Amino acid sequence: MVHSKLADFSRRKLKEFVPEIDARIAKYFDEEIKTEFGFNSRQKKLVRQMLEHAREYILRPTKRLRASFVYYGYKLSGKEPDERVWRVAVGVELVHAALLMHDDFMDQDKARRGGLATHEYFGGGHYGESMAVLVGDALMFLGSELVGDKSFFRAIANTAYGQAYDVSLEKFGKWVEDDVLTVHKAKTAIYTYENPLFIGAHLAGLSQKVLEILHEYSMDGGVAFQLRDDVLGVFGDPKETGKSANSDLLQGKCTLLALKSLNRPEVRKVWGNKNASEWEITAAKQAIKDSGSLEYSLNLMRKLAGRAAKSASKLRELKLNPEAIDYLQGIAEYMVEREV
């Protein structure tokens, strides 16, 4: 696959960023575990187990895109990120893990990033799901403590509204493309793109004009990012993505891929049917391709990514840090061509 120079630049910068933020995440958990909260030895042991699982879960291989947006959102100012910025970046990753833990038990996904989902780690069933909620809640507030930005709290609330809309689509009955894109904006665009970028920009004291451009960038870039995730959720390599390539279909997720292909009997037979056979799943995936649904999603994804890159280029008129702008433009392309 051929990438542009900016996409290659952003891919390289993101790869260099990962070990730096991972080291800080590991240090945070090492210090948190040492606090040994608990009123007796049994509770102390349980809290330690929760934190050790959270540490392992968060440090599984991943992109760290959200933390990088805090970093480069700040770096737009031309100032070098300090320990305060790094602390906030760690906090954003903790909150992201919390949302994933909750998402996994709601979707009944067994795996995340090549390891057990939290509800599965704690044995599944009601107890496992309860622990996924509780570990997620703990991380949510520990991360928020590190971030300390009230606009961040509002963005997470809006993300919860987006998740509620997502899980309600099938219940609503008839759903259309605007519903799918609304979910992607309310979830991914806000909390993966806009929220961390805004936090970095706020820390740097950047102008309202910058925030307006970052909003444009985030709405298009975030939706494009999620469309790519939805494609990988059906056609990705589980060894690369760290989760099943069948679960989105079997759970009946309301994606654009499903919407544009549910008129095909092969897809209807599998969508939302957890007892579907491997042969039926393979036939459904081929039908998604044959229906033009896959190509439709890919074309829209690339269109939105192009618009996001164009929005980022507007930042150059404001005489901001060119390296940070290069990163944002390159990420817009790289995130829709990735395999994980």
C-alpha positions, -999 to +999 in steps of 0.1 A: +000+000+000+014+034-010+011+062+015+018+099+010+048+115+026+026+131+052+009+098+060+043+081+064+055+110+086+024+107+109+027+069+110+064+072+121+056+099+146+028+079+161+050+048+163+077+069+181+051+083+205+037+049+217+067+038+239+069+072+255+032+073+266+033+036+275+062+042+299+042+069+316+011+048+318+031+019+334+046+043+359+012+057+368-001+022+376+030+012+395+025+042+418-013+037+421-008+000+430+016+010+458-011+030+475-027-003+486-061+010+491-084-012+513-097-016+548-086-052+552-062-076+534-090-091+513-101-058+499-065-047+493-059-079+473-090-073+451-081-036+445-046-047+435-061-073+411-083-047+395-054-023+390-031-050+377-057-061+352-063-025+342-025-020+337-022-051+316-053-042+296-043-007+288-007-016+279-017-041+253-004-031+219-025-002+204-022+030+184-024+056+213-041+080+189-060+099+215-030+106+237-011+117+206-039+142+199-035+158+233+002+160+226-001+175+191-031+196+200-008+213+225+021+213+201+002+234+176+011+263+198+048+258+191+055+251+227+070+218+238+047+196+258+056+194+295+048+169+322+014+184+327+005+176+291+018+141+294-002+136+326-034+146+308-025+123+279-022+094+303-056+103+318-072+103+284-059+067+278-073+056+312-108+070+303-106+054+268-099+020+285-129+025+308-152+031+278-138+000+260-144-022+291-180-010+293-184-013+255-171-049+255-196-062+280-225-044+263-214-060+230-205-093+247-171-092+229-148-118+245-115-102+234-098-069+232-064-061+217-054-098+217-064-105+253-095-112+273-122-085+277-125-074+313-158-092+319-142-124+306-111-119+327-133-119+358-151-150+348-180-138+328-217-139+338-232-113+362-201-111+383-177-106+353-200-079+339-203-062+373-165-061+376-162-047+341-185-019+351-166-013+383-130-014+369-142+008+341-158+033+366-126+034+386-105+041+355-130+067+344-126+088+375-088+081+379-083+093+343-106+123+348-086+132+379-055+134+358-072+154+330-090+179+353-108+197+325-146+203+328-150+204+290-136+168+290-163+157+314-190+171+291-175+154+261-176+120+279-212+126+288-219+133+251-201+101+242-224+082+266-253+097+247-238+085+215-233+050+229-270+050+241-281+059+205-259+031+191-273+004+213-309+017+206-308+017+168-319-019+164-346-013+190-359+017+170-365-006+141-359+012+109-325+030+108-308+049+080-274+062+070-279+094+090-284+073+122-251+055+116-232+087+110-248+103+140-235+075+162-200+079+147-200+117+153-214+114+188-189+086+198-157+084+178-155+119+164-160+135+198-140+113+221-113+099+198-106+132+178-122+163+191-120+159+229-082+151+231-074+178+205-094+204+224-078+195+257-043+199+242-054+232+226-070+244+258-038+237+277-018+257+252-043+286+253-051+285+216-078+306+201-115+299+193-106+299+156-083+270+161-110+251+180-134+257+152-110+242+126-102+213+149-140+207+152-143+205+114-113+182+113-126+159+140-161+154+127-148+143+093-117+125+105-135+108+134-163+094+112-137+082+086-117+065+114-148+047+126-158+036+091-124+021+088-129+003+121-162-011+109-145-024+078-118-040+099-145-054+122-157-076+093-128-080+069-097-074+092-072-100+103-080-110+139-042-116+145-037-079+136-068-063+151-069-084+183-106-093+180-129-115+160-137-105+124-172-121+129-185-104+160-199-073+143-221-094+121-231-119+147-240-092+172-260-073+146-241-041+148-258-012+130-230-003+107-230+013+072-217-021+059-248-038+073-272-011+063-262-012+026-263-050+023-292-062+045-313-065+014-291-096+006-305-128+021-270-141+029-264-110+051-298-111+068-293-148+077-261-139+097-267-104+110-275-107+147-274-145+146-248-158+170-254-194+159-245-187+122-220-212+107-186-203+093-199-211+058-228-187+063-205-160+077-182-164+047-212-161+023-224-130+041-191-113+038-190-120+001-225-106-003-214-074+014-187-071-012-210-080-041-237-056-030-214-027-033-217-020+004-180-024+011-170-001-017-196+025-006-181+026+029-146+028+016-154+057-008-172+077+019-144+070+043-118+084+019-139+114+010-142+123+047-105+117+053-097+141+024-120+167+039-104+163+073-069+168+058-082+199+040-095+213+073-062+207+090-044+227+062-064+258+073-043+258+104-014+269+083-030+303+078-029+308+115+009+305+116+008+275+140+035+248+144+039+232+109+051+198+124+018+195+144-002+204+113+017+179+092+009+153+118-029+160+118-030+160+080-010+128+077-031+111+104-063+118+084-049+097+056-030+071+076-060+062+098-082+051+069-055+030+053-044+011+084-048-026+089-053-024+127 
